[in-house]
Amino acid sequence: MRELPEEVVAAATEVRERAEETRAGRWAIGVYLWIMDHAPKSTRGRILAALAVCLIVLAPSLALLYVSLTTGEDATQSWFGKLGYAGIFLANLASTATVFIPVPGLTAAAQALIASSGSSLNPLWAGIAGGLGMALGEITAYVAGMAASLIAAEEEIKAPKRLQPILDRISRWVNWLMDHYGMPTLFTLSAVPNVFFEFAGLTAGATRYTFWRFLTAVIAGKVTRGLLLAYIGEKLIFS
C-alpha cells in the first residue's frame, strides 16, 4: 500500500488536532472512528447497510404517504392543516422523500398547504416550515445516490431501453452542472419546481459530495420556494 505524502499526513494531523480542541470535535471523531470500526468490510455488506439507512430515512415518509393515498388530496390537506406548522413540515417532508415515486396528490396538497396558511398562520414561519420539510425529505435522494454507487460497483444498473437514452442525456447535463457549479445548481433546482433535482441529489450522493454543502444549498433553495409560496398565497390568492 502506497504511503500518503508527508504534506497530506501533516495537514490531516493538524485538522484532527484542531477538531479535538472542542467537545463537539472530539465527539464527532469518536463517532466516525466507531462507525469505521463497526462498518461492514465487504461490498455486499456496505450495500445492505446503505439500503437499511435508506429505509430508515424513508419509513416516516412512507407512513405519511399511506395516509395521503387512503384519504384523498382534500382530506390530506385538511388533516395536515389542523397540525399547524408541524403539519406543513410533515406534509412537505413526505411529498419530497419518495425519491422517484411520483405522488402528485400529496405534492399538490403540501404546496397548497403552504400557500393557504397565510390566512391563519404567519407566512414567514409557514414558508420556513414547508421549506425545511422539503429539504430534509430530499436527503433520501442523497442516500439513494450513495447506495446506487455501491450497487453499480458490483453490477451495471440499466433502465428500460426506451428510457435509457433520455436518462443518460439528463444525467450528463446535471452531472456537468454539479461538477462546475455544485451549490448554485442544487440551490436553483431546489428553489424552482422541476423534475431534475432527483438527478442532482443522486449525483451528489454517488460522488460523495460534501453532505453539509448539499444540505445547506438544498435548505436555502427549498426555504426560498416555501417563502415565495406563502407570500404569494397571502398577498394574491387568499387575500
C-alpha positions as CSV (number, residue, x, y, z in Angstrom):
1,M,0.0,0.0,0.0
2,R,1.4,3.4,-1.0
3,E,2.1,5.9,1.8
4,L,0.5,9.3,1.7
5,P,2.8,12.3,1.1
6,E,4.2,13.9,4.2
7,E,2.3,17.2,3.4
8,V,-1.0,15.3,3.4
9,V,-0.3,13.5,6.6
10,A,0.8,16.7,8.3
11,A,-2.3,18.6,7.2
12,A,-4.6,15.7,8.3
13,T,-2.9,15.7,11.7
14,E,-3.3,19.4,12.1
15,V,-7.0,19.3,11.2
16,R,-7.6,16.5,13.7
17,E,-5.7,18.3,16.5
18,R,-7.8,21.4,15.9
19,A,-11.0,19.3,15.9
20,E,-10.0,17.7,19.2
21,E,-9.8,21.1,20.9
22,T,-13.6,21.2,21.1
23,R,-16.0,18.8,22.8
24,A,-18.1,18.6,19.6
25,G,-15.0,17.8,17.6
26,R,-13.9,15.0,19.9
27,W,-17.4,13.6,19.8
28,A,-17.5,13.7,16.0
29,I,-14.1,12.0,15.7
30,G,-15.2,9.3,18.2
31,V,-18.4,8.6,16.3
32,Y,-16.5,8.4,13.0
33,L,-13.9,6.0,14.4
34,W,-16.7,3.8,15.9
35,I,-18.5,3.7,12.6
36,M,-15.3,2.8,10.7
37,D,-14.5,0.0,13.2
38,H,-18.0,-1.5,13.0
39,A,-19.0,-0.8,9.4
40,P,-19.3,-3.8,7.1
41,K,-16.0,-4.6,5.3
42,S,-17.4,-6.3,2.2
43,T,-19.1,-4.5,-0.7
44,R,-22.2,-6.6,-0.1
45,G,-22.3,-5.5,3.5
46,R,-21.9,-1.9,2.6
47,I,-24.8,-2.2,0.1
48,L,-27.0,-3.7,2.7
49,A,-26.1,-1.1,5.3
50,A,-26.8,1.7,2.8
51,L,-30.2,0.2,1.9
52,A,-31.0,-0.1,5.6
53,V,-30.2,3.6,6.2
54,C,-32.3,4.5,3.2
55,L,-35.3,2.5,4.5
56,I,-34.9,4.1,8.0
57,V,-34.9,7.6,6.4
58,L,-37.9,6.7,4.3
59,A,-40.0,5.0,7.0
60,P,-41.8,8.1,8.4
61,S,-42.5,9.5,5.0
62,L,-43.9,6.2,3.7
63,A,-46.3,6.2,6.7
64,L,-47.4,9.7,5.8
65,L,-47.6,8.7,2.2
66,Y,-50.0,5.9,3.1
67,V,-52.2,8.4,4.9
68,S,-52.4,10.7,1.9
69,L,-53.2,7.9,-0.5
70,T,-56.0,6.5,1.6
71,T,-57.7,9.7,2.5
72,G,-57.5,11.8,-0.7
73,E,-56.0,15.2,-1.5
74,D,-58.6,17.4,0.2
75,A,-58.7,15.3,3.3
76,T,-54.9,15.1,3.4
77,Q,-54.6,18.9,3.2
78,S,-57.3,19.3,5.9
79,W,-55.6,16.7,8.2
80,F,-52.2,18.2,7.9
81,G,-53.6,21.8,8.2
82,K,-55.0,21.0,11.6
83,L,-51.5,20.4,12.8
84,G,-50.3,24.0,12.0
85,Y,-46.7,24.5,11.3
86,A,-45.9,20.8,12.2
87,G,-48.5,19.7,9.6
88,I,-46.9,21.9,6.9
89,F,-43.5,20.5,7.8
90,L,-44.6,16.9,7.7
91,A,-46.7,17.2,4.5
92,N,-43.8,18.6,2.6
93,L,-41.3,16.1,4.2
94,A,-43.5,13.3,2.9
95,S,-44.0,14.8,-0.5
96,T,-40.3,15.0,-1.3
97,A,-38.9,11.9,0.5
98,T,-40.2,9.4,-2.0
99,V,-37.3,9.9,-4.5
100,F,-38.6,8.6,-7.9
101,I,-42.1,7.6,-6.7
102,P,-44.3,10.4,-8.0
103,V,-47.2,11.3,-5.7
104,P,-48.8,14.3,-7.4
105,G,-51.8,14.5,-4.9
106,L,-49.5,14.7,-1.9
107,T,-47.2,17.2,-3.5
108,A,-50.1,19.4,-4.6
109,A,-51.6,19.2,-1.1
110,A,-48.3,20.0,0.6
111,Q,-47.6,23.0,-1.7
112,A,-51.2,24.3,-1.3
113,L,-50.9,24.0,2.4
114,I,-48.0,26.5,2.4
115,A,-49.9,28.9,0.1
116,S,-53.1,28.8,2.1
117,S,-51.5,29.2,5.5
118,G,-51.4,33.0,5.3
119,S,-54.9,33.3,6.5
120,S,-54.3,31.6,9.8
121,L,-50.5,31.4,10.3
122,N,-47.5,33.7,9.9
123,P,-46.4,33.3,6.3
124,L,-42.7,33.6,7.3
125,W,-42.8,30.6,9.6
126,A,-45.1,28.7,7.3
127,G,-42.7,29.1,4.4
128,I,-39.7,28.1,6.6
129,A,-41.6,25.0,8.0
130,G,-42.5,23.9,4.5
131,G,-39.0,24.6,3.1
132,L,-37.3,22.7,5.9
133,G,-39.7,19.7,5.4
134,M,-39.0,19.6,1.6
135,A,-35.2,20.0,2.2
136,L,-35.0,17.2,4.8
137,G,-37.1,14.9,2.5
138,E,-34.5,15.3,-0.2
139,I,-31.9,13.6,1.9
140,T,-33.4,10.4,0.6
141,A,-32.1,11.3,-2.9
142,Y,-28.6,11.8,-1.5
143,V,-28.7,8.4,0.4
144,A,-30.1,6.7,-2.6
145,G,-27.2,8.0,-4.7
146,M,-24.7,6.6,-2.2
147,A,-26.5,3.2,-2.2
148,A,-26.7,3.2,-6.1
149,S,-22.9,3.9,-6.4
150,L,-22.2,0.9,-4.2
151,I,-24.5,-1.3,-6.2
152,A,-23.1,-0.1,-9.5
153,A,-19.7,-1.1,-8.4
154,E,-20.9,-4.7,-8.4
155,E,-23.1,-4.6,-11.5
156,E,-24.3,-2.2,-14.1
157,I,-27.6,-0.6,-13.5
158,K,-29.8,-0.2,-16.6
159,A,-33.2,1.5,-17.1
160,P,-35.7,0.3,-19.7
161,K,-34.3,0.6,-23.2
162,R,-36.6,3.4,-24.3
163,L,-35.9,5.5,-21.2
164,Q,-32.1,4.9,-21.0
165,P,-31.1,7.4,-23.7
166,I,-33.2,10.1,-22.1
167,L,-31.9,9.4,-18.6
168,D,-28.3,9.3,-19.9
169,R,-28.8,12.7,-21.6
170,I,-30.3,14.3,-18.4
171,S,-27.7,12.7,-16.2
172,R,-24.8,14.0,-18.3
173,W,-26.3,17.5,-18.2
174,V,-26.9,17.5,-14.5
175,N,-23.5,15.9,-13.8
176,W,-21.8,18.7,-15.8
177,L,-23.6,21.3,-13.8
178,M,-22.8,19.6,-10.5
179,D,-19.1,19.3,-11.5
180,H,-18.8,23.0,-12.4
181,Y,-21.4,24.7,-10.2
182,G,-22.3,22.3,-7.3
183,M,-24.0,24.5,-4.8
184,P,-25.6,27.0,-7.2
185,T,-27.0,24.0,-9.2
186,L,-28.5,22.5,-6.0
187,F,-29.9,25.8,-4.9
188,T,-31.6,26.6,-8.3
189,L,-33.0,23.1,-8.7
190,S,-34.3,23.2,-5.2
191,A,-36.0,26.6,-5.5
192,V,-37.6,26.1,-8.9
193,P,-40.2,23.3,-9.3
194,N,-38.7,20.8,-11.8
195,V,-38.1,17.1,-12.3
196,F,-34.3,17.3,-12.4
197,F,-33.5,17.7,-8.8
198,E,-33.5,14.0,-8.1
199,F,-30.7,13.5,-10.6
200,A,-28.7,16.2,-8.8
201,G,-29.4,14.6,-5.4
202,L,-28.4,11.2,-6.7
203,T,-25.2,12.6,-8.3
204,A,-24.3,14.3,-5.0
205,G,-24.7,11.1,-3.0
206,A,-23.0,8.9,-5.6
207,T,-19.9,11.2,-5.8
208,R,-19.8,11.8,-2.0
209,Y,-20.4,15.5,-2.5
210,T,-19.9,17.1,1.0
211,F,-23.2,16.4,2.8
212,W,-23.3,19.7,4.7
213,R,-22.8,21.7,1.5
214,F,-25.5,19.6,-0.1
215,L,-27.9,20.2,2.8
216,T,-27.1,23.9,3.1
217,A,-27.8,24.6,-0.6
218,V,-31.0,22.5,-0.6
219,I,-32.3,24.1,2.6
220,A,-31.7,27.6,1.1
221,G,-33.4,26.7,-2.1
222,K,-36.4,24.9,-0.5
223,V,-37.0,27.7,2.1
224,T,-36.9,30.2,-0.7
225,R,-39.6,28.3,-2.5
226,G,-41.6,27.9,0.7
227,L,-41.4,31.7,1.4
228,L,-42.5,32.5,-2.1
229,L,-45.5,30.2,-1.9
230,A,-46.5,31.5,1.5
231,Y,-46.3,35.2,0.5
232,I,-47.9,34.6,-2.9
233,G,-50.7,32.8,-1.2
234,E,-51.2,35.5,1.4
235,K,-51.0,38.5,-1.0
236,L,-52.5,37.2,-4.2
237,I,-54.6,34.1,-3.8
238,F,-56.1,34.1,-0.3
239,S,-56.1,37.9,0.4
